[in-house]
Amino acid sequence: MPPLISEAAALFEDGQTVREVAAVLRISKSEAGRLRQGAVEEGLLRRNGGSEEQSRIIRLVPPSQTLGE
């Protein structure tokens, strides 16, 4: 296993994006994306990234509704 994969997996688990991980590790965004995929394949990271609490849910609300409805 490449040494950066576990470090990248930890960063992704913390909710960082491919761009952020690339900047922290000083690698290309493509390499960061490959590390993320490798971490998923190795079982170090779930496909959707971080934990349940960190998953981002985007809810689209028509302009005529408020968020609480």
N, C-alpha and C positions, 0 to 999 in steps of 0.2 A: 504494500500500500504506500503510495507517495506520501512523504511527510506532511505536505501542505493539506492533504485531504481532511485530516481530522481537525486541523485548525480552521479550515474553511467551513466544515460541517458545524463547528461550534458557532461560528459567526452567523451562518444561515439560521441555525436553531434560535439564535438571539433575535432573529427577525431582520437581519441586514439584507440588502438587495445585492444582486450580482455586481452592480456598479460599485457599491460600498465595499464589498469583499475584495474586489479587484484593487481598489485604492489602498485598503489596509494591507493587503499582501503584496502590493506592488507588482501585480500581474495584469495581463490583458483581461478585458471583460469576457472574451471567448474562453480563455483558460479558466476563469472563475466559473463560468457556466459549465464547463466540462468537469470541474471539481465538484460542483453541486450534483451533476448527474452521476458522477462516480460515487459520491457519498450516498445517494439514494440507492444505487445498485449494490453497494456494500452493506446496506442496512444501517448506516450511520445517521441517516436523515430520512424523514418521511417525505413523500413526493410533494406535499403542499408547503414544505418549509418548516416553520416553527411549531410550537405546541398549539393545542386547541385554543388556549387563551390568547395566543398571539396571532391567530388566523384573522385575516382582515375580511370583513363582510361588507360589501357595498350594496346598499339598498337604493334602487332608483325610485324616486317619488315624483309623480306628476306634479306640475306647478299648482294645480288646483287643490292638492292635498297637503296636509301638514305631516310631519314625520311621525307623530304619535298615533295617527289613524290606522 
